[in-house]
Amino acid sequence: MIPPIEASPIPTRPRRVLIVHNPTAGRHKRRRLIGVVERLERHGCAVTIQETAKRGDAEDFAARADEALFDAVIAAGGDGTVNEVLNGLALTGGGLALGVIPLGTANVLACEIGLDPRDSEQIAQAIAFGPARRVHLGTANRRRFLLMAGAGLDAEVVAGLNVTLKRHAGKLAYVFEGLKQAVGYDFPLLSIRADGATYEGRMVVACKGRFYGGPFIAAPDANLEAPMLEICILPAAGVAGMLRYGIALPLGKLTELPEVQVIKAKSIVITGPRGAPVQGDGDIVARLPAEIAIADETVDLICPHDSPAPAP
Ligand SMILES: Nc1ncnc2c1ncn2[C@@H]1O[C@H](COP(=O)(O)OP(=O)(O)OP(=O)(O)O)[C@@H](O)[C@H]1O
C-alpha cells in the first residue's frame, strides 16, 4: 500500500484522487472534465471517477472515500458540489484533501483561489502537485459551508431558482429570479446578534471567502484560512435598494456604501420569519432562526501554486 501524503502543504508525488462528478452542474462541461482527467493521468495521478445520480450522492461518496486509496477528493461541479463533498469529508478522519474542477455556473471557489475554469492544465497541475491551504469551515445550523452563508433576498432567490432556466441561461437566471423575487418580496426585518450586540438588516451574508456570486468581491478582508466570519449587513428594503447593491457589488464598492455594515464575529444568530431560507455556498442549507458560526473542523484545500495570498 502506498502511504498517504503527510500533511505537508506540497505533495512529494502526484496525488491519488477520487473525482466526484456532478453531471448536472453547469452547461456542456463534460469535455472540460475529460480534458482535466487526461492531463492528470499524464502527470502521473491515479484517478477514480464517481458520478452522482442525485442530490446527496457527492456527500456520501466523499464520506466513504478510503484514506488508504486516495490523497484527495475532487469536486467536479459547481460550488454546491464542493459543499456536498466538504460536508462528506468532515465525517471522515480528516486525512483527505479537498480539490475542485470548476464546472458550475458561478464557480465562486475558483475565483477565490485563482483557478481558471477554462485552463485544464492549471487545474490539473494544482490537483496533482498544488499546495494545500488549511481552511476553516463555517456552519449554518450545523451544515458546513466553505465560502458564505446568508439570509434575505439572496437566499430567497436561490430557493426560488428554476433549475431548468439555470441550465439554459446560466448566471442570467439569477438576475431574472432576483428581479422577479424583489418585486413581490416584503423584505422582512432580520435581527443579527453577534458578540452581545444586535444589528438589523434586510439581507445578511456571513463570508468566509472574499467573493460573492462570481468574480465579485463582497468581503475584502475575509480569509478562508482564518477562524473568523466577515458579515455584511444590508439594510435597504425594496427594489431600488437591491439594485443599488447589485450595481455596487461588481464595482467592488458594496462595503463602501455608507449604510452597509461590516462586522467580524466567530458566531452570529439570525432571527426573522421562522422557516425563511438560509443559503450556504449557493444552496439552501438551513432555515431561520439560524446560528452561523466557525466550525470545529478545518479542511486542506488544494490550490494552484500561484493562488493569490489571503488578506493578513
Ligand atoms: N446527479 C445529480 N442530479 C441532480 N442534482 C444533483 C446531482 N448531483 C448533484 N446535484 C445537486 O446539484 C446542485 C447544484 O450543483 P452545483 O452547485 O455543483 O452546480 P451549479 O448549480 O451548476 O453550479 P454553481 O453552484 O456554481 O451555480 C447541488 O446542490 C447538488 O446537490
Residues whose N, C-alpha, C, O or C-beta is under 5 A from the ligand:
A	BS01	LIG	N22 P23 T24 A25 G26 T52 A53 K54 R55 G56 G77 G78 D79 G80 T81 G104 T105 A106 N107 D281 G282 D283
